[in-house]
């Protein structure tokens, strides 16, 4: 034994190292250094601690493993291969190639055993915080004495780049405050980044920083000492009040005679000659590529058996649990499957009886509270704006340390982390998360939103204060380009309802949507509730756009509007009708939903032979050409707003019925 290293351990660790070198060299692309340095720690974690079943990667009570530094993906692929997942040596050889199961960065749903899509640094760390939060909440709700049905850890490996990113600071602060004790991070402290030694930019004391965050901190000075690594992980697992970080001193590209501890090994293949020398240095056959010793087949089989037995024991216990707690077990299964029980939307508010205008943010809050009573797995909060975003579930209490059953999450002023945390909650499964903030701060969340769309996560974003009508707070708080920015993200459904009744339908559709994230864009100002006994029903929102009002015959002009501009356009239509101009008004709350409809439906709504159209939206005009057409016009705002009362700002920038009428008259003449 040397530093706890047995012969078989040495074979496994060096197999991970050599597979990593060979795969990256064959692809002529990749990051060999981190996998080579991290191989011992990753191996000991997976062999001795990680609870998982390679034959059922979706087992709900498995431990989660997140590789936050996704550039080291070949490390994860090597582990998955060696521990019996549905990944072959051929897949390892096909690293980073078209159609392979081993893409350049880990991708959810692409490779069995990958828990989240990582690559943009800090995102995986933050997702792991969300996973740990979900575990604590579900365990508190569903576990009973003798039946720890939900009882697992969330492990992650991160690097210097992760810890330099601001999102990680937000997420770590949040996790420490919440006391997410079953969250364990291994920090690969190899002192190297792309540009060279990290001391050119990163000299803080990470241990003291995380102690200040209320984390349990341990340091392992030798990243090859299996005994110390084992001891540190075991110690972290016994911590019951704080998340843990293990600062692991490693050597990037360990074993390489010329590139160990060098930035040259970070993001480029080692080279054929250096690989040969490294293999020789590690006591490996330098003439073999992708070599896997026969002894590892036996080890792999043992790991598979161990995982299957662990799940079998859990299943037996779960069957007893279902028999003893049938109501609770049904509730758990409903949560895991995002099931909507009959009547889940039966108690929605009736805004048709409302005495006056209501902001869509206020309507959303009433709707959220109505459905939260019937969707117990709905959970979320706001970035310190819950009273303004109307995101508080009044029938529940706060999620806090040792009060993990609460459904109101206080994210604090941490929009970036909130975006990644709610993605982690969704990734865990069993909960439907939402997060709210002012729309202008969607910019802070954009990387997380993009990844949620890439992963097709059923995350709900509640963005309020949706336009320059925010008013007095001025252009720093008035979104202008944000609608176009979110619409540019593939796979994200953006809905900007026109009034309270459309907001009901937006929430109804959102609750049923489980294959993509949805962003609800809501007004600060009060909006008239459209009389649906006169105009079309709001349930047509599911089509993305629909005819709200129409002329008796073929219209002379089509007005298209979203959100708070719909009632303005509706009034403009009335004025135009009095002038003898026939008008069709189309409410278009969602481009994405409209584009999913048939061409026949689109033509029915927008009438290709009516070329005079005006699109009205308090955002930049970019993109509206597709609906306004070459003969039409767009009334938008292609500059920043101004500080003044909201009504004044809207008027000054042309969002009035009179301006729409004037523009329509000009187009028609």
Residue pairs with C-beta under 8 A, 6 or more apart in sequence:
3 222
3 224
3 225
3 226
3 227
3 228
4 225
4 226
4 227
4 228
4 229
4 230
5 13
5 40
5 224
5 226
8 295
8 299
9 43
9 226
11 293
11 295
11 296
12 43
12 47
12 82
12 296
12 299
13 39
13 40
13 43
14 39
14 282
14 283
14 284
15 78
15 82
15 291
15 292
15 293
15 296
16 35
16 39
16 42
16 43
16 75
16 78
16 79
16 82
17 35
17 36
17 39
17 254
17 255
17 282
18 279
18 282
18 284
18 290
18 291
19 74
19 78
19 81
19 92
19 290
19 292
20 32
20 35
20 36
20 39
20 74
20 75
20 78
21 32
21 36
21 269
21 270
21 275
21 278
21 279
22 93
22 275
22 289
22 290
23 30
23 74
23 77
23 92
23 93
23 95
23 102
23 290
24 30
24 31
24 32
24 74
24 95
24 269
24 270
25 269
25 270
25 271
25 272
25 275
26 93
26 95
26 289
27 95
27 96
27 97
27 269
28 269
29 96
29 104
29 269
30 71
30 73
30 74
30 95
30 96
30 104
30 267
30 269
31 71
31 72
31 74
31 266
31 267
32 74
32 253
32 265
32 269
32 270
33 190
33 192
33 252
33 253
33 259
33 265
33 266
34 69
34 71
34 72
34 75
34 159
34 188
34 190
34 252
34 266
35 72
35 74
35 75
35 78
36 252
36 253
36 254
36 255
36 256
36 265
37 188
37 190
37 223
37 250
37 251
37 252
37 253
37 254
38 72
38 75
38 157
38 186
38 188
38 223
38 248
38 250
39 75
39 254
40 223
40 224
40 225
40 226
40 229
41 157
41 186
41 188
41 220
41 223
41 229
41 248
41 250
42 75
42 79
42 157
43 79
44 226
44 229
44 230
44 233
45 65
45 155
45 186
45 229
45 233
46 65
46 79
46 83
46 303
47 303
48 230
48 233
49 63
49 153
49 155
49 233
49 234
49 237
50 63
50 65
50 155
51 61
51 62
51 63
51 152
51 153
51 307
51 310
52 59
52 62
52 63
52 65
52 83
52 113
52 307
52 310
53 59
53 62
53 307
53 308
53 310
53 311
54 80
54 83
54 84
54 85
54 86
54 112
54 113
54 303
54 304
54 307
55 84
55 304
55 307
55 308
56 311
57 85
57 112
57 113
59 311
59 314
60 150
60 336
60 429
60 430
61 149
61 150
61 151
61 152
61 311
61 314
62 152
62 311
63 152
63 153
63 154
63 155
64 115
64 128
64 131
64 135
64 152
64 153
64 154
64 155
64 428
65 76
65 115
65 155
65 156
66 115
66 116
66 118
66 124
66 125
66 127
66 128
66 131
66 154
66 155
66 156
66 157
67 73
67 75
67 76
67 106
67 118
67 124
67 156
67 157
68 118
68 121
68 122
68 123
68 124
68 125
68 128
68 156
68 157
68 158
68 159
68 162
69 118
69 121
69 124
69 157
69 158
69 159
69 161
69 162
69 188
70 105
70 106
70 117
70 118
70 119
70 120
70 124
71 104
71 105
71 119
71 267
72 157
72 159
73 102
73 103
73 104
73 105
73 106
74 92
74 95
74 102
76 106
76 113
76 114
77 87
77 91
77 92
77 95
77 102
77 111
78 92
80 87
80 111
80 112
80 113
80 114
81 87
81 88
81 89
81 91
81 92
82 292
82 296
82 299
82 300
82 303
83 300
83 303
83 304
84 300
84 301
84 303
84 304
84 307
85 112
85 113
86 112
87 101
87 102
87 111
87 112
87 113
89 290
89 292
91 100
91 101
91 102
92 102
92 290
93 290
94 100
94 101
94 102
95 102
96 102
96 103
96 104
101 110
101 111
101 112
102 111
103 110
103 111
104 119
105 117
105 118
105 119
106 114
106 116
106 117
106 118
106 119
107 114
107 117
107 454
108 114
108 115
108 116
108 117
108 427
108 455
109 455
109 456
115 127
115 131
115 427
116 123
116 124
116 127
116 423
116 424
116 427
116 455
117 451
117 454
117 455
118 124
118 127
120 447
120 451
121 159
121 161
121 162
121 164
121 165
121 168
122 162
122 165
122 166
122 167
122 168
122 171
122 420
123 167
123 420
123 423
123 447
123 448
123 451
124 156
124 158
124 162
125 156
125 158
125 162
125 167
125 168
125 171
125 172
125 185
125 420
126 167
126 168
126 170
126 171
126 416
126 417
126 419
126 420
126 421
126 423
126 424
126 448
127 420
127 421
127 423
127 424
127 427
128 154
128 155
128 156
128 183
128 185
128 424
129 171
129 172
129 174
129 175
129 180
129 183
129 417
129 420
129 421
129 424
130 420
130 421
130 422
130 423
130 424
130 425
130 426
130 427
130 428
130 433
131 154
131 424
131 425
131 427
131 428
132 154
132 175
132 180
132 182
132 183
132 243
132 424
133 178
133 180
133 399
133 409
133 421
133 424
133 425
134 424
134 425
134 428
134 429
134 430
134 431
135 150
135 152
135 154
135 182
135 428
136 180
136 182
136 404
137 379
137 399
137 404
137 405
137 431
138 150
138 332
138 335
138 428
138 430
138 431
139 148
139 149
139 150
139 151
139 404
140 404
140 405
141 405
142 149
142 150
142 328
142 331
142 332
143 149
143 150
143 151
144 321
144 324
144 325
144 328
147 317
147 320
147 321
147 324
147 325
149 314
149 317
149 318
149 321
149 332
150 430
152 182
153 182
153 183
153 184
153 237
154 182
154 183
154 184
155 184
155 185
155 186
156 183
156 184
156 185
156 186
157 185
157 186
157 187
157 188
158 168
158 185
158 186
158 187
158 188
159 187
159 188
159 190
160 188
160 189
160 190
160 191
160 192
160 193
160 198
160 202
161 193
162 168
163 187
163 202
163 206
164 201
164 202
166 416
167 416
167 417
167 420
167 447
167 448
170 414
170 416
170 417
171 414
171 417
171 420
171 421
172 210
172 213
172 215
172 243
173 213
173 412
173 414
174 411
174 412
174 414
174 417
174 421
175 183
175 213
175 215
175 243
176 210
176 213
176 214
176 215
176 242
176 243
177 214
177 401
177 412
178 399
178 400
178 401
179 214
179 241
179 242
179 243
179 401
179 402
180 243
181 239
181 240
181 241
181 242
181 243
181 244
183 243
183 244
184 233
184 236
184 237
184 243
184 244
184 245
184 246
185 243
185 244
185 245
185 246
186 233
186 245
186 246
186 248
187 206
187 245
187 246
187 247
187 248
188 223
188 248
188 250
189 206
189 247
189 248
189 249
189 250
190 223
190 249
190 250
190 251
190 252
190 261
191 197
191 198
191 199
191 252
191 261
192 198
192 252
192 261
192 262
192 263
192 265
192 266
193 201
193 202
193 263
193 266
194 263
194 266
194 267
195 201
195 263
196 263
197 263
206 245
206 247
207 217
207 219
207 245
207 247
210 217
210 245
211 217
214 242
215 242
215 243
215 244
215 245
216 236
216 239
216 242
216 243
216 244
216 245
217 244
217 245
217 247
218 232
218 235
218 236
218 244
218 245
218 246
218 247
219 246
219 247
219 249
220 228
220 229
220 232
220 246
220 247
220 248
220 249
221 228
221 249
222 228
222 249
223 229
223 248
223 249
223 250
223 251
223 254
224 250
224 254
229 246
229 248
232 246
232 248
233 246
235 244
236 244
236 246
251 260
251 261
252 260
252 261
252 262
252 265
252 266
253 259
253 260
253 261
253 262
253 265
253 270
253 278
254 260
255 278
255 281
255 282
256 265
256 270
256 274
256 277
256 278
256 281
257 274
257 277
257 278
257 281
258 274
258 277
259 265
259 270
259 274
270 278
276 286
276 287
277 286
279 285
279 286
280 286
284 291
285 291
318 329
321 328
321 329
322 329
331 376
332 430
333 339
334 341
334 377
335 376
335 377
335 430
335 431
336 429
336 430
338 377
338 432
338 458
338 514
340 375
340 511
340 512
341 374
343 374
344 371
344 374
344 375
344 511
345 370
345 371
345 374
345 508
345 511
346 374
347 370
347 373
347 374
348 367
348 370
348 371
348 504
348 507
348 508
349 363
349 366
349 367
349 370
349 500
349 504
351 358
351 363
351 499
351 500
351 501
351 504
351 529
352 501
352 529
352 531
352 532
352 533
354 500
354 529
356 526
357 526
357 527
357 528
357 529
358 500
358 526
358 527
358 529
359 522
359 523
359 524
359 525
359 526
359 527
360 497
360 499
360 500
360 502
360 503
360 522
360 523
360 527
360 563
360 564
361 388
361 389
361 390
361 464
361 465
361 522
361 523
361 524
362 390
362 526
363 499
363 500
363 503
363 504
363 522
364 390
364 462
364 464
364 503
364 507
364 520
364 522
365 389
365 390
365 391
365 392
366 390
367 503
367 504
367 507
368 378
368 390
368 391
368 393
368 434
368 507
369 393
369 394
369 395
371 378
371 507
371 511
372 378
372 393
372 395
372 396
372 407
373 395
375 432
375 511
377 430
377 431
377 432
378 393
378 407
378 431
378 432
378 434
379 399
379 407
379 409
379 425
379 431
379 432
379 433
379 434
380 391
380 407
380 408
380 409
380 422
380 433
380 434
380 435
380 436
380 460
380 462
381 391
381 392
381 399
381 408
381 409
381 410
381 411
381 418
381 434
381 435
381 436
382 388
382 389
382 391
382 411
382 418
382 435
382 436
382 437
382 462
383 411
383 412
383 413
383 414
383 415
383 418
383 435
383 436
383 437
383 441
384 410
384 411
384 412
384 413
385 391
385 436
385 437
385 438
385 464
386 392
386 408
386 410
386 436
388 438
388 464
388 465
389 436
389 437
389 438
389 462
389 464
390 436
390 464
391 434
391 436
391 462
392 408
393 407
393 408
396 406
396 407
396 408
397 403
397 406
397 407
397 408
398 406
398 408
398 409
398 410
399 405
399 406
399 407
399 408
399 409
399 410
400 406
400 410
411 417
411 418
411 421
411 435
415 437
415 441
415 444
415 445
416 444
416 445
416 447
416 448
418 435
418 437
418 445
418 448
419 435
419 444
419 445
419 446
419 447
419 448
419 449
419 452
420 448
420 451
421 435
422 433
422 434
422 435
422 448
422 459
423 448
423 451
423 452
423 455
423 457
423 459
425 431
425 433
426 432
426 433
426 452
426 457
426 458
426 459
427 455
427 457
432 458
432 460
432 511
433 459
433 460
434 459
434 460
434 461
434 462
435 445
435 459
435 460
435 461
435 462
436 461
436 462
436 463
436 464
437 444
437 445
437 462
437 463
437 464
438 463
438 464
438 465
438 470
438 477
438 479
439 463
439 464
439 465
439 466
439 467
439 479
439 482
439 521
440 465
440 470
440 476
440 477
440 478
440 479
440 482
442 449
442 461
442 463
442 479
442 482
442 485
442 486
442 519
443 482
443 485
445 461
446 485
449 461
449 486
449 489
449 492
449 517
449 519
450 489
452 459
452 492
452 517
453 489
453 490
453 491
453 492
453 516
453 517
454 491
456 491
456 515
456 516
456 517
457 516
457 517
458 513
458 514
458 515
458 516
458 517
459 517
459 518
460 510
460 517
460 518
460 520
461 517
461 518
461 519
461 520
462 520
462 522
463 482
463 519
463 520
463 521
463 522
464 522
464 523
464 524
465 477
465 479
465 523
465 524
466 479
466 496
466 521
466 522
466 523
466 524
466 563
466 564
466 618
467 478
467 479
467 523
467 563
467 564
467 618
467 619
467 650
468 478
468 479
468 480
468 618
468 637
468 641
468 642
468 646
468 649
468 650
468 653
468 655
469 523
469 524
469 525
469 564
469 618
469 646
469 647
469 649
469 650
470 477
470 478
470 479
470 524
470 641
470 646
471 524
471 525
471 643
471 644
471 645
471 646
471 647
471 648
471 649
472 643
472 644
472 645
472 646
473 643
474 641
474 642
474 643
475 640
475 641
475 642
475 643
478 640
478 641
478 649
479 619
480 619
480 620
480 637
480 639
480 640
480 641
481 619
481 620
482 619
483 494
483 496
483 521
483 617
483 619
483 620
484 619
484 620
484 622
484 623
486 492
486 494
486 519
486 521
487 494
487 591
487 592
487 623
491 516
491 517
492 516
492 517
492 518
492 519
492 592
493 513
493 516
493 517
493 518
493 519
493 590
493 592
493 593
494 518
494 519
494 521
494 590
494 591
494 592
495 506
495 509
495 510
495 518
495 519
495 520
495 521
495 541
495 589
495 590
495 593
496 521
496 522
496 562
496 563
496 589
496 590
497 503
497 505
497 506
497 520
497 521
497 522
497 541
497 563
497 589
498 527
498 530
498 548
498 561
498 562
498 563
498 564
498 566
498 567
498 587
498 589
499 527
499 528
499 529
499 530
499 538
499 566
499 567
500 527
500 529
501 529
501 530
501 532
501 538
502 530
502 538
502 541
502 587
502 589
503 520
503 522
504 538
505 538
505 539
505 541
505 542
506 520
506 541
506 589
507 520
509 518
509 541
509 542
509 593
510 518
510 520
521 563
523 563
523 564
524 646
525 564
525 646
525 647
527 564
527 567
528 567
530 538
530 548
530 566
530 567
530 570
532 538
535 548
535 549
535 570
536 546
536 547
536 548
536 549
540 546
541 587
541 589
541 590
541 593
542 593
543 593
543 594
543 597
543 601
543 605
544 588
544 589
544 590
544 591
544 592
544 593
544 594
544 595
544 596
544 597
545 560
545 586
545 587
545 588
545 589
545 590
545 593
545 594
545 605
545 606
546 586
546 587
546 605
547 584
547 585
547 586
547 605
548 566
548 570
548 585
548 586
548 587
549 570
549 573
549 583
549 584
549 585
550 584
550 585
551 577
551 582
551 583
551 584
552 582
553 582
554 582
554 607
554 610
555 582
555 583
555 584
555 607
555 610
556 581
556 582
556 583
556 610
556 612
556 668
557 576
557 581
557 582
557 583
557 584
557 610
557 612
557 613
557 614
557 664
557 667
557 668
558 583
558 584
558 585
558 586
558 606
558 607
558 610
558 612
558 613
558 614
559 569
559 572
559 573
559 583
559 584
559 585
559 586
559 613
559 614
559 616
559 660
559 664
560 569
560 585
560 586
560 588
560 606
560 613
560 614
560 615
560 616
560 624
560 627
560 628
561 568
561 569
561 585
561 586
561 587
561 588
561 615
561 616
561 617
562 587
562 588
562 589
562 616
562 617
563 589
563 617
563 618
564 618
565 616
565 617
565 618
565 655
566 585
566 587
568 616
568 655
568 656
568 657
568 660
569 585
569 616
569 657
569 660
570 585
571 657
572 657
572 658
572 660
572 661
572 664
573 583
573 585
575 657
575 658
575 661
576 583
576 661
576 664
577 583
579 661
579 665
581 664
581 665
581 668
583 664
584 607
584 610
586 605
586 606
588 594
588 627
591 623
594 602
594 605
606 613
606 627
611 629
611 630
611 631
611 632
612 631
612 632
612 664
612 667
612 668
613 627
613 628
613 629
613 631
613 632
613 633
614 628
614 632
614 633
614 634
614 635
614 660
614 663
614 664
614 667
615 621
615 624
615 627
615 628
615 632
615 633
615 634
615 635
615 636
616 634
616 635
616 636
616 655
616 660
617 624
617 634
617 635
617 636
618 636
618 637
618 650
618 653
618 655
619 636
619 637
620 636
620 637
620 638
621 634
621 635
621 636
621 637
621 638
622 638
624 634
624 636
625 634
628 634
631 667
632 667
633 663
633 667
635 654
635 655
635 659
635 660
635 663
637 653
637 655
641 649
641 653
642 649
642 652
644 652
650 656
